[in-house]
């Protein structure tokens, strides 16, 4: 490993990804990890787990998704599913997806995306609110997420089809809610923060892996490429 990369992995990276010219002057997000110290997440069986327990002993990549009917979130999580468990284990890092639906829909979402890593729900969006994640879309000419394969039209049809198959209203949560990605731990140490401005404003997965000290994944079948 090169000296420059070692410094990158060791130093805290509390930054917001800049993805459009209009956003260049915006400061990094101010995220108070302790603001969610009293919050809980819920697993697929309905069991409550203290939110700080997710990163108390190990560094964790936390990915907050908009809702489980969102095609961009689904395709993003499909790529998260491609990360080998061995990569995470070797680096001592947890990968955790958090949604805002009812916990009884977690299993179906995992079956749909092939995701087998940790996943929880924040049905009352208390953690989303604690970290001031946006509750509306900010529209601009953004760089398209490298993990979203469907066009807008195709994606909308996919979301509608999912909704028809899963008509429960709490399946999607609040469609205005935006997500984000954090790298935290061990303890309350924030290494990186990104709050999504819209449905396409995802933090590139290989950037998250690189900053967390995890081996990156060749999503494009091109060795050595990191999509940023």
C-alpha atoms as a printed R data frame, in Angstrom:
    type eleno elety resid chain resno       x       y       z
1   ATOM     1    CA   UNK     A     1   0.000   0.000   0.000
2   ATOM     2    CA   UNK     A     2   1.391   3.392  -0.962
3   ATOM     3    CA   UNK     A     3   2.188   6.039   1.654
4   ATOM     4    CA   UNK     A     4  -0.401   8.435   0.217
5   ATOM     5    CA   UNK     A     5  -3.150   5.802   0.368
6   ATOM     6    CA   UNK     A     6  -2.182   4.888   3.931
7   ATOM     7    CA   UNK     A     7  -2.579   8.525   4.942
8   ATOM     8    CA   UNK     A     8  -5.970   8.646   3.217
9   ATOM     9    CA   UNK     A     9  -7.211   5.608   5.118
10  ATOM    10    CA   UNK     A    10  -5.836   6.751   8.476
11  ATOM    11    CA   UNK     A    11  -6.986  10.372   8.473
12  ATOM    12    CA   UNK     A    12 -10.637  11.207   9.241
13  ATOM    13    CA   UNK     A    13 -12.502  12.164   6.072
14  ATOM    14    CA   UNK     A    14 -15.457  14.281   7.191
15  ATOM    15    CA   UNK     A    15 -16.410  15.620   3.800
16  ATOM    16    CA   UNK     A    16 -19.381  16.058   1.497
17  ATOM    17    CA   UNK     A    17 -18.931  14.793  -2.045
18  ATOM    18    CA   UNK     A    18 -19.124  17.638  -4.571
19  ATOM    19    CA   UNK     A    19 -21.189  16.423  -7.495
20  ATOM    20    CA   UNK     A    20 -22.279  19.576  -9.330
21  ATOM    21    CA   UNK     A    21 -20.990  23.145  -9.921
22  ATOM    22    CA   UNK     A    22 -23.859  24.675  -7.945
23  ATOM    23    CA   UNK     A    23 -22.809  22.732  -4.870
24  ATOM    24    CA   UNK     A    24 -19.123  23.677  -4.889
25  ATOM    25    CA   UNK     A    25 -19.545  26.456  -2.312
26  ATOM    26    CA   UNK     A    26 -21.565  24.373   0.120
27  ATOM    27    CA   UNK     A    27 -19.696  23.362   3.299
28  ATOM    28    CA   UNK     A    28 -19.415  19.732   4.410
29  ATOM    29    CA   UNK     A    29 -22.472  18.517   6.326
30  ATOM    30    CA   UNK     A    30 -22.427  19.140  10.053
31  ATOM    31    CA   UNK     A    31 -23.335  15.771  11.538
32  ATOM    32    CA   UNK     A    32 -23.544  15.344  15.292
33  ATOM    33    CA   UNK     A    33 -23.275  11.615  15.887
34  ATOM    34    CA   UNK     A    34 -24.311  11.982  19.520
35  ATOM    35    CA   UNK     A    35 -27.637  13.485  18.404
36  ATOM    36    CA   UNK     A    36 -28.796   9.937  17.606
37  ATOM    37    CA   UNK     A    37 -27.346   8.348  20.752
38  ATOM    38    CA   UNK     A    38 -30.801   7.518  22.136
39  ATOM    39    CA   UNK     A    39 -32.200   6.194  18.852
40  ATOM    40    CA   UNK     A    40 -32.946   2.601  17.934
41  ATOM    41    CA   UNK     A    41 -33.060   0.607  14.715
42  ATOM    42    CA   UNK     A    42 -35.266  -2.418  14.141
43  ATOM    43    CA   UNK     A    43 -34.137  -5.695  12.589
44  ATOM    44    CA   UNK     A    44 -36.182  -7.899  10.249
45  ATOM    45    CA   UNK     A    45 -37.717  -9.688  13.243
46  ATOM    46    CA   UNK     A    46 -38.912  -6.484  14.898
47  ATOM    47    CA   UNK     A    47 -36.225  -6.455  17.578
48  ATOM    48    CA   UNK     A    48 -34.944  -3.041  18.680
49  ATOM    49    CA   UNK     A    49 -31.201  -2.422  18.654
50  ATOM    50    CA   UNK     A    50 -29.469   0.669  19.991
51  ATOM    51    CA   UNK     A    51 -28.159   2.743  17.085
52  ATOM    52    CA   UNK     A    52 -24.722   3.359  18.708
53  ATOM    53    CA   UNK     A    53 -24.301  -0.426  19.031
54  ATOM    54    CA   UNK     A    54 -23.869  -0.568  15.246
55  ATOM    55    CA   UNK     A    55 -20.504   1.221  15.373
56  ATOM    56    CA   UNK     A    56 -19.466   1.050  19.028
57  ATOM    57    CA   UNK     A    57 -16.834  -1.681  18.621
58  ATOM    58    CA   UNK     A    58 -16.095  -1.650  14.876
59  ATOM    59    CA   UNK     A    59 -15.888   0.847  12.083
60  ATOM    60    CA   UNK     A    60 -19.139   0.788  10.114
61  ATOM    61    CA   UNK     A    61 -20.276   1.978   6.700
62  ATOM    62    CA   UNK     A    62 -23.864   3.128   7.210
63  ATOM    63    CA   UNK     A    63 -25.981   3.604   4.083
64  ATOM    64    CA   UNK     A    64 -29.358   5.300   4.556
65  ATOM    65    CA   UNK     A    65 -31.735   4.687   1.653
66  ATOM    66    CA   UNK     A    66 -34.782   6.731   0.628
67  ATOM    67    CA   UNK     A    67 -37.372   3.964   0.591
68  ATOM    68    CA   UNK     A    68 -37.640   0.381  -0.590
69  ATOM    69    CA   UNK     A    69 -39.817   1.214  -3.604
70  ATOM    70    CA   UNK     A    70 -37.252   3.658  -5.017
71  ATOM    71    CA   UNK     A    71 -35.584   2.067  -8.056
72  ATOM    72    CA   UNK     A    72 -32.375   4.072  -7.569
73  ATOM    73    CA   UNK     A    73 -32.061   2.800  -3.988
74  ATOM    74    CA   UNK     A    74 -32.778  -0.742  -5.085
75  ATOM    75    CA   UNK     A    75 -30.093  -0.679  -7.789
76  ATOM    76    CA   UNK     A    76 -27.625   0.952  -5.402
77  ATOM    77    CA   UNK     A    77 -28.217  -1.803  -2.840
78  ATOM    78    CA   UNK     A    78 -27.881  -4.422  -5.601
79  ATOM    79    CA   UNK     A    79 -24.301  -3.203  -6.034
80  ATOM    80    CA   UNK     A    80 -23.718  -3.152  -2.276
81  ATOM    81    CA   UNK     A    81 -24.745  -6.817  -2.367
82  ATOM    82    CA   UNK     A    82 -21.780  -7.542  -4.644
83  ATOM    83    CA   UNK     A    83 -19.258  -6.674  -1.929
84  ATOM    84    CA   UNK     A    84 -17.755  -9.968  -0.689
85  ATOM    85    CA   UNK     A    85 -18.173 -10.593   3.021
86  ATOM    86    CA   UNK     A    86 -14.490 -11.530   3.111
87  ATOM    87    CA   UNK     A    87 -13.480  -7.977   2.131
88  ATOM    88    CA   UNK     A    88 -15.405  -6.572   5.081
89  ATOM    89    CA   UNK     A    89 -14.197  -9.237   7.502
90  ATOM    90    CA   UNK     A    90 -10.552  -8.763   6.525
91  ATOM    91    CA   UNK     A    91 -10.847  -5.012   7.137
92  ATOM    92    CA   UNK     A    92 -12.859  -5.373  10.354
93  ATOM    93    CA   UNK     A    93 -15.651  -3.193   8.954
94  ATOM    94    CA   UNK     A    94 -19.447  -3.595   9.117
95  ATOM    95    CA   UNK     A    95 -21.637  -2.718   6.132
96  ATOM    96    CA   UNK     A    96 -25.134  -1.675   7.203
97  ATOM    97    CA   UNK     A    97 -28.117  -0.494   5.182
98  ATOM    98    CA   UNK     A    98 -30.837   1.435   7.014
99  ATOM    99    CA   UNK     A    99 -34.284   2.066   5.543
100 ATOM   100    CA   UNK     A   100 -37.380   3.851   6.794
101 ATOM   101    CA   UNK     A   101 -40.045   1.222   6.114
102 ATOM   102    CA   UNK     A   102 -41.749  -1.214   8.429
103 ATOM   103    CA   UNK     A   103 -39.406  -4.003   9.492
104 ATOM   104    CA   UNK     A   104 -41.648  -6.667   7.944
105 ATOM   105    CA   UNK     A   105 -40.586  -5.519   4.464
106 ATOM   106    CA   UNK     A   106 -36.850  -5.974   5.041
107 ATOM   107    CA   UNK     A   107 -36.848  -9.636   4.043
108 ATOM   108    CA   UNK     A   108 -38.627  -8.931   0.747
109 ATOM   109    CA   UNK     A   109 -36.224  -6.113  -0.104
110 ATOM   110    CA   UNK     A   110 -33.226  -8.377   0.553
111 ATOM   111    CA   UNK     A   111 -34.723 -11.065  -1.686
112 ATOM   112    CA   UNK     A   112 -35.298  -8.469  -4.421
113 ATOM   113    CA   UNK     A   113 -31.760  -7.045  -4.288
114 ATOM   114    CA   UNK     A   114 -29.726 -10.104  -3.297
115 ATOM   115    CA   UNK     A   115 -28.390  -8.160  -0.305
116 ATOM   116    CA   UNK     A   116 -27.076 -10.414   2.477
117 ATOM   117    CA   UNK     A   117 -25.189  -7.959   4.699
118 ATOM   118    CA   UNK     A   118 -26.666  -6.206   7.735
119 ATOM   119    CA   UNK     A   119 -29.875  -4.237   7.272
120 ATOM   120    CA   UNK     A   120 -32.207  -2.436   9.671
121 ATOM   121    CA   UNK     A   121 -35.109  -0.013   9.656
122 ATOM   122    CA   UNK     A   122 -35.746   3.380  11.240
123 ATOM   123    CA   UNK     A   123 -39.540   3.455  10.721
124 ATOM   124    CA   UNK     A   124 -40.088   6.731  12.586
125 ATOM   125    CA   UNK     A   125 -37.101   8.346  10.804
126 ATOM   126    CA   UNK     A   126 -35.658   9.550  14.107
127 ATOM   127    CA   UNK     A   127 -32.073   8.941  12.972
128 ATOM   128    CA   UNK     A   128 -32.728  10.572   9.599
129 ATOM   129    CA   UNK     A   129 -34.055  13.625  11.430
130 ATOM   130    CA   UNK     A   130 -31.198  13.646  13.966
131 ATOM   131    CA   UNK     A   131 -28.684  13.872  11.124
132 ATOM   132    CA   UNK     A   132 -30.812  16.442   9.264
133 ATOM   133    CA   UNK     A   133 -31.147  14.367   6.121
134 ATOM   134    CA   UNK     A   134 -33.213  16.208   3.551
135 ATOM   135    CA   UNK     A   135 -36.941  15.626   3.253
136 ATOM   136    CA   UNK     A   136 -37.221  16.994  -0.269
137 ATOM   137    CA   UNK     A   137 -35.348  16.627  -3.523
138 ATOM   138    CA   UNK     A   138 -32.865  19.264  -4.626
139 ATOM   139    CA   UNK     A   139 -32.915  19.169  -8.419
140 ATOM   140    CA   UNK     A   140 -29.839  20.063 -10.434
141 ATOM   141    CA   UNK     A   141 -27.807  18.672 -13.294
142 ATOM   142    CA   UNK     A   142 -26.031  16.048 -11.232
143 ATOM   143    CA   UNK     A   143 -23.519  13.445 -12.292
144 ATOM   144    CA   UNK     A   144 -25.533  10.265 -12.693
145 ATOM   145    CA   UNK     A   145 -24.937   7.684  -9.996
146 ATOM   146    CA   UNK     A   146 -22.644   4.966 -11.391
147 ATOM   147    CA   UNK     A   147 -24.778   2.388  -9.587
148 ATOM   148    CA   UNK     A   148 -28.113   3.273 -11.218
149 ATOM   149    CA   UNK     A   149 -28.581   1.357 -14.461
150 ATOM   150    CA   UNK     A   150 -32.204   2.108 -15.338
151 ATOM   151    CA   UNK     A   151 -33.411   5.199 -17.144
152 ATOM   152    CA   UNK     A   152 -35.893   7.407 -15.306
153 ATOM   153    CA   UNK     A   153 -38.828   6.052 -17.306
154 ATOM   154    CA   UNK     A   154 -37.815   2.417 -16.853
155 ATOM   155    CA   UNK     A   155 -37.122   3.015 -13.186
156 ATOM   156    CA   UNK     A   156 -40.547   4.559 -12.596
157 ATOM   157    CA   UNK     A   157 -42.222   1.533 -14.174
158 ATOM   158    CA   UNK     A   158 -40.134  -0.760 -11.962
159 ATOM   159    CA   UNK     A   159 -41.165   1.194  -8.857
160 ATOM   160    CA   UNK     A   160 -44.834   1.073  -9.898
161 ATOM   161    CA   UNK     A   161 -44.617  -2.680 -10.459
162 ATOM   162    CA   UNK     A   162 -43.051  -3.162  -7.027
163 ATOM   163    CA   UNK     A   163 -45.807  -1.061  -5.487
164 ATOM   164    CA   UNK     A   164 -48.472  -3.174  -7.187
165 ATOM   165    CA   UNK     A   165 -46.930  -6.340  -5.805
166 ATOM   166    CA   UNK     A   166 -46.463  -4.825  -2.344
167 ATOM   167    CA   UNK     A   167 -49.471  -2.557  -1.767
168 ATOM   168    CA   UNK     A   168 -48.924  -1.896   1.948
169 ATOM   169    CA   UNK     A   169 -48.547   1.837   2.436
170 ATOM   170    CA   UNK     A   170 -45.717   1.546   4.954
171 ATOM   171    CA   UNK     A   171 -43.556  -0.350   2.458
172 ATOM   172    CA   UNK     A   172 -41.962   2.772   1.095
173 ATOM   173    CA   UNK     A   173 -42.026   5.206   4.004
174 ATOM   174    CA   UNK     A   174 -41.937   8.913   3.167
175 ATOM   175    CA   UNK     A   175 -41.094   9.285  -0.567
176 ATOM   176    CA   UNK     A   176 -39.724  12.790   0.067
177 ATOM   177    CA   UNK     A   177 -37.011  11.490   2.387
178 ATOM   178    CA   UNK     A   178 -33.449  11.508   1.049
179 ATOM   179    CA   UNK     A   179 -30.679   9.252   2.342
180 ATOM   180    CA   UNK     A   180 -26.939   9.448   2.819
181 ATOM   181    CA   UNK     A   181 -23.821   7.537   3.786
182 ATOM   182    CA   UNK     A   182 -21.622   7.732   6.879
183 ATOM   183    CA   UNK     A   183 -18.468   5.994   8.027
184 ATOM   184    CA   UNK     A   184 -18.377   5.873  11.827
185 ATOM   185    CA   UNK     A   185 -16.410   4.142  14.534
186 ATOM   186    CA   UNK     A   186 -15.169   2.562  16.563
187 ATOM   187    CA   UNK     A   187 -17.073   4.788  18.966
188 ATOM   188    CA   UNK     A   188 -18.475   8.180  17.989
189 ATOM   189    CA   UNK     A   189 -15.674   8.983  15.558
190 ATOM   190    CA   UNK     A   190 -17.064  10.233  12.230
191 ATOM   191    CA   UNK     A   191 -14.666   9.561   9.345
192 ATOM   192    CA   UNK     A   192 -16.878  10.528   6.422
193 ATOM   193    CA   UNK     A   193 -20.297  12.010   5.798
194 ATOM   194    CA   UNK     A   194 -22.419  12.478   2.697
195 ATOM   195    CA   UNK     A   195 -26.068  13.593   2.684
196 ATOM   196    CA   UNK     A   196 -27.887  12.912  -0.584
197 ATOM   197    CA   UNK     A   197 -29.400  15.926  -2.322
198 ATOM   198    CA   UNK     A   198 -31.623  13.807  -4.561
199 ATOM   199    CA   UNK     A   199 -32.309  10.226  -5.599
200 ATOM   200    CA   UNK     A   200 -29.213  10.044  -7.838
201 ATOM   201    CA   UNK     A   201 -26.781  11.685  -5.433
202 ATOM   202    CA   UNK     A   202 -25.324   8.483  -3.987
203 ATOM   203    CA   UNK     A   203 -21.860   8.245  -2.499
204 ATOM   204    CA   UNK     A   204 -19.899   5.981  -4.900
205 ATOM   205    CA   UNK     A   205 -19.517   2.598  -3.247
206 ATOM   206    CA   UNK     A   206 -15.834   2.169  -3.991
207 ATOM   207    CA   UNK     A   207 -15.124   5.559  -2.442
208 ATOM   208    CA   UNK     A   208 -16.835   4.400   0.751
209 ATOM   209    CA   UNK     A   209 -14.862   1.161   0.712
210 ATOM   210    CA   UNK     A   210 -11.572   2.940   0.064
211 ATOM   211    CA   UNK     A   211 -12.076   5.456   2.880
212 ATOM   212    CA   UNK     A   212 -13.109   2.667   5.273
213 ATOM   213    CA   UNK     A   213 -10.017   0.625   4.428
214 ATOM   214    CA   UNK     A   214 -11.908  -2.099   2.560
215 ATOM   215    CA   UNK     A   215 -10.772  -3.651  -0.715
216 ATOM   216    CA   UNK     A   216 -12.691  -2.121  -3.629
217 ATOM   217    CA   UNK     A   217 -14.941  -4.005  -6.044
218 ATOM   218    CA   UNK     A   218 -14.641  -4.120  -9.831
219 ATOM   219    CA   UNK     A   219 -18.198  -3.130 -10.767
220 ATOM   220    CA   UNK     A   220 -17.201  -2.299 -14.352
221 ATOM   221    CA   UNK     A   221 -14.980  -5.326 -14.959
222 ATOM   222    CA   UNK     A   222 -12.060  -2.931 -15.270
223 ATOM   223    CA   UNK     A   223  -9.285  -3.562 -12.766
224 ATOM   224    CA   UNK     A   224  -8.038  -0.584 -10.818
225 ATOM   225    CA   UNK     A   225 -10.997   1.685 -11.566
226 ATOM   226    CA   UNK     A   226 -12.710   3.522  -8.727
227 ATOM   227    CA   UNK     A   227 -15.922   5.318  -9.708
228 ATOM   228    CA   UNK     A   228 -16.137   8.779  -8.144
